[in-house]
Amino acid sequence: MIPNKKNKTRGHAILFVFFVFFGSTPLTIAQEGRFQKLGVKLDAWAESQVLFWKKIYIEYNTFDHVIHDSMNLRHVYAVTQDPESVKREERAVRARLLRLSEMQKGSIEKEKLDPGLIRIYEAMDAVDDPRVYSFAANPERIRVQTGLKDRLETAFLTSKKYLGRMREIFAEEGVPEELVLLPFVESAFNSEARSKVGATGIWQFMPKTAIKDLRVTASIDERHDPLKSTRAAARFLRKNHELLQNWGLAIMAYHHGAGMVQKAIRKVGTRDPVTIIRTFKDPSFRFASRNYLFEFLAMCDVADRRGPLFRPAPDQGLPQFITVSFQNKTWAKDILQRYRLNEEEIRILNPHFREPIWSSENPIPAHYPVRLAGITLEEFRRLEYPER
């Protein structure tokens, strides 16, 4: 999942707080049943969860801090652009929730509330039951999410190099092409992304999972290669689907493991993803796990509309390249010099080659495929095998 990072304030440290009402949002929910091919049917609650993430993706940037309820994402209390006052605003939101929770049921009169309480009252759908405010005031229920629009713009630009081929790979592996959007949720399509626990690349593979299909060494780590890791991700997702018989559940399992999803199915007694997310309780099934599928579905909607939502970006594919291998171990610097190639282009084409390869600490293994740009296959053969 894209991390929720703290960001520095732009300009002066001024607090900007405003309240968001989903009923008036310009975003419209697409036709009902649009995700049924993935085995997911959204009810009104699930739609509101998806809509929250759509707004995070297309309305808020990384300097926006959205203070919201962690269980019902439709309840957004405030947005601030000042990271220094986020904690203070969280405490103010909780204090107002507690004040409303102390009122008698049915006795809340909007016209008698101060502006701060009115905003909380309206954000909570003007409910008159004080227990609702009491539950919402639990510190674990009040959460802050930073916006992601600016990061997503960069991710869409980067992804243009790879998405076409990634869709082909998913089709070859029998996986719905929509699932190629998971790297936007996992890593913002950053091939150098690395989590605190060691998950790496656009697909955020852990070493233990990756080694089944990818080479993972200090010199060559194929988790950093968007194309090689996409093949491995497609096979992993297909295996999840074979086990769980539902693509929505397979997506959930990508984040939290098939074992946990199977446990949830047994405990809840259904294979419906939305019902599981809403009702399954487990100490390790926390906010990130509950929202992973919704984040992905929101990304599907956003990707369909990204043209009018984001600044136009130039088409920027990978350089035209050939893939070759060498009979003996080979040094990267020798390849660059022998064929007079541009190192920057070769690095872009081979992101899985790590620094020991480029610094000539270690060679490229014999028969290992290398992508080269700036040379045709005929030119390569003529230089490599001059006697033929």
N, C-alpha and C positions, 0 to 999 in steps of 0.2 A: 504493500500500500504506500501511496505517496505520503511521506512523513508530514506531521504537523509541526513545522519549525517556527521558532521565534525569529522575528525579523526586526531590523533597525528601522526607526521612524524616519520617514522622509520629511525634511524640512524641520520646522519647529515642533516641539513636543506638545502639541495641542490635542485634546481629546475630542474626537468627533463621534457622537453616539446618535444612532437613529434606529428606528424600529421597523421591522419588515413584516408585512401582512401578506401571506401567500394568496389570499383571496383576490388581491388586486395585481398580482404579478403578471407581466406581459407574456411570460412563458406559458404555453398551452400544453396540456398533456396529450400525447399522440393517441391514435385510435386504440381502443381497448383490445387486448389480446395480441398486441404487436410482438410479445415475447413468447408466445405459446409454442413456437417451434423449438424454443430452448427449454420447454417444460416449465415455464414460469407464467403464472396468471396473477396479476397484481390486483389487490383490492384497494379501497380508498386509502387505507393507512399506508400500504406499501407504495402507492403512487406518491404520497406526500413525502416519503423517505427519498424516493428517486428524485423528486422535484428539488429537494434540499440540495442534493449533490450536484444537480444541474446548475443551480445558482452558484454553488461554490466554484464550479468549473468556468462559468461564463460571465458572472457578474462581479465576483470578488477577486482581488489580486492578493499577492502574498503579504502585503502590508495591511490587509483587512483582517481583523480578528472578530469572528462571529461567535457570540455567546448564545448558547442554545440549550435546550433540553436534550439529554442524550438518549432518551427512550422514544420520544415523539419529536422528530426533527422539524415538524411544522411549527413548533413553538420556539421562535427566535426572539430573544429578549433585547439584544443590542448588537451593534457593530462598532468597533473602535479601531482607529488607525494608529493609536498610540500604545505601543507594547508596554510602556512603563505603567500604564493605568489599567491594564487588563485585570490584574488581581483585585484592584480596588473596585472595579466595575462588577466583577463576579460577586464580591461581598455585598455590594449594593443590591444586586439582583436577588440574592438570597434573602437579604433583610426584608425586601419588599414582598417576596413570596411568603415569608413567615408572618408578616403583618396581615396579609390577606388570609392566611390560614387561621388566624386568631378570631376572625369575624364569624358571626353566627350564620349558619346555612340559610341562604335565601335573603340575607339582610344586606348584601353588598349593593350599595347605591352608587353608581358610577359618578353622578354629579357631585357626590361628597368626597370623592377620592382626590388626592393631590395628583399632579401630572405624572410623577414617577409611578405611582400605583396604577393609574389608568393604563399606562403603557403595558405593564405586566398583565393586568386584567384582560386587556384586549389581545395580547399575545397568547394568552391561555384560553382564547375563545370565549371570554366573558362567562366562564363557568361560576356558578354560585356556591358550589360545594367546597368548603374550606379544606377538606381532606386532599383534594387535588393539588392545592398549593402546598400543603404540608409534605406530600410525597415529592413534589417537584423541588422543594427546598433542600432535599438531601444533597450534600456536597457532591456525591458521586453522579447526581443527575445533571449538574450544571457543568457544561463543557465548553471549551473554546476550540474552534476550527479556523485555521487560516485559509484564505482564498487561494485559488490555484490558477486563475486565468492566465497570468503572465507566464507561469511555468508551462501551461498547456500550449500556449502559442509556440514556445520554443520546441516543445515535444512534437507538435504537428509538423514543424519545419524539418526536424531531424528525421522523422518517420518517413518522409517522402522518398528517402533513399531506399527504403526497405519494404514498405507495405505491399507493393505489387507482388514481389516475389514471396513474401510471407503468406499472402492469400493463396498463392499457388501451392505452397508447401502444405497448408492446412487442407486444401482440396485433395491433394495427393494422399494425405493421411486420413481422410474421411472425417474431418472435424469442421463444424460450421465456421465460415470465414469471419463471422462477427467476433469470435474469440481472439482474433489477432489484436483486438483493442485492449486486451488485458495488460500489456506492458505500460499503457498510459496510467493505469491504476497502480501497478506494481512499482514503477520506477520513473514515471514521466519520460519514458523512452530514453533513459540515460544508460548507455552501455557501460559506463564506469561506475554506476551506482553500486554501493555496498552497504548493507545494513549492519547494525551493531552485532548481529549474531553470525555474520559472514555470508548472507545471501547476496549474490552478485549478478550483475548484468541486467538487461532490460526485463528478463523473466524472473529475476531474483532467485536463481537456483542455489540451494545449499549444496556444499560439496558432495555429501552422501547421496543426494538425489541425482546430481549432475553426472557422476561417474558412470552411471548406467549407460549413457549415450554420448557423453562428452569427455574430451581430454581435459583434465584439470591438474596442471603442474605449475611450478613457479615460472616456467618459460612460456608455456602455451596453456592458456585458460580459455577454453571455447565458450564459457559462459558469457564472455565479453563480445562474442561474435553474434550479432542479431540474427543472422541467417542460420548458422549452425544450431544456436540455442532454440530457435523457433521450431526446428525439426524435433528436437528433444521435447519441447513444451507440448507440441501437437500430440506426440506419442503418450506423454504423461496424462494429458487431458482425455485422450481416447481411452486409456486404461481406466481412468476414474469413471468415465461414462459406462464402460463395460461392467464395472463393478456396481455402479449406483443406478444405471438405467435412466438418467435424467441429466441433461446438460447443465441445468441450473445447479443441481447438487454437485456435478463435476467441477463447476467453477468454485463453489464454496470449498470443496475438498482441495482445490489448488492452494487455497490460502491456509486452511486449518487442518488438512489431512483427511483422507478417506475414513480412517478409523473413527475420528470424532463425528463425522457426518453419519456413519453407520450407527454409532451410539445414539445420536439424536433421533434417527429414524426409529430405532427400537423403543426409545423412551417416550417419544411423542406419538408413535403409532401411525405415521403418515410419511409419504415421500414428497409431499408438497413443500417446496422450499420456503414459501412465505409463512406457512403455518409453523414450520420448524424454527425459523428466525424469530417469530413472534413469541413462541411458547417454550422453546427449549432453554433450560437453565443448567448451567455448568460453570464452575469457577473460571475455567479457561475460555469459555465462550463469551467474550466480552465485546466491547463496542466495535473494535476492528473486525472481528469475526461476524458480528451481526450485520454489519454494513457493507461488507465486501461485495456481495452480489448486487446490492443497490447501487454502489459506486460504479460497478461495471455496466449495469443497465443504463444509468445516467450517461455514461460515456458513449454508449451506443446511440442514444438520442442526440447527444451533442455532436458526435462525428457526422451524423446525417445532415446536420445543419451548420457545420463549421464554416462554410463559405460566408454567410451573412453575419456570423457571430464574431469572427476573428479578422484581424488585419490580413489582407492578401499577401501571400508569400510566393516567391518565385519557385517554379519547379526545379528541383535540385536533386537529380538522381545520382547514383554512384557512377564514378568514371567507368567507361567501357573497359572491360578487363578480360583476361584469359586466365585459366587455372592450369597450372603445370606442377610437376613434381620432379625431383632430382634423384638419381640413383644412389648418390652418397650424401652424407650430411653436408649441409651448405651453410655458409655464413651470410647473414642478411647484407652486410656491407659489400660482399663480393657480388651478390646478385645486382645490387644497385649500380655498382661500378661497371660490371661486365655489360649490362644492357642499357646503361645510361638512363636510369629511371629516376623519377621524382620521388624522393623519400616520403614526402607528406602524403602523396596519393597512395603509396604502397601501405603506409600506416593506416590510412582510412579503410583500405580494402581488407586489411588483416588486423583488426583490433584485438584479436585473441593472442597475437604475438606480444608478449610482455617485455619489459625493459631488458631482461637478460639476453633476449634475442637481438634487440636493436643496439645494445652496448657491446655486442660480440662476446659477452660472457659465456653464452651457450649457442650452439649451432641449431639450425632448423634440421630436424631428423630426416633421415633418408626416406624417400617416397612420400613425404608429407606434402599435401597440396598447398600451393602458394598462389595467391591471386596477384596478377601483374597488370598494370596499366601502362600505356605508352609504347606498347609493342604488340604486334600481331602474332598469331600462332605460327604463321609461315616464317616471319622474321626470327622468332624464337628458335624454331627448328633449324633454320639455316645457321644460326650462330652456335647452337648447342651441338649440332651434328654436322659439321662442315664437310665431312668426307662423304656424306650420303647424297 
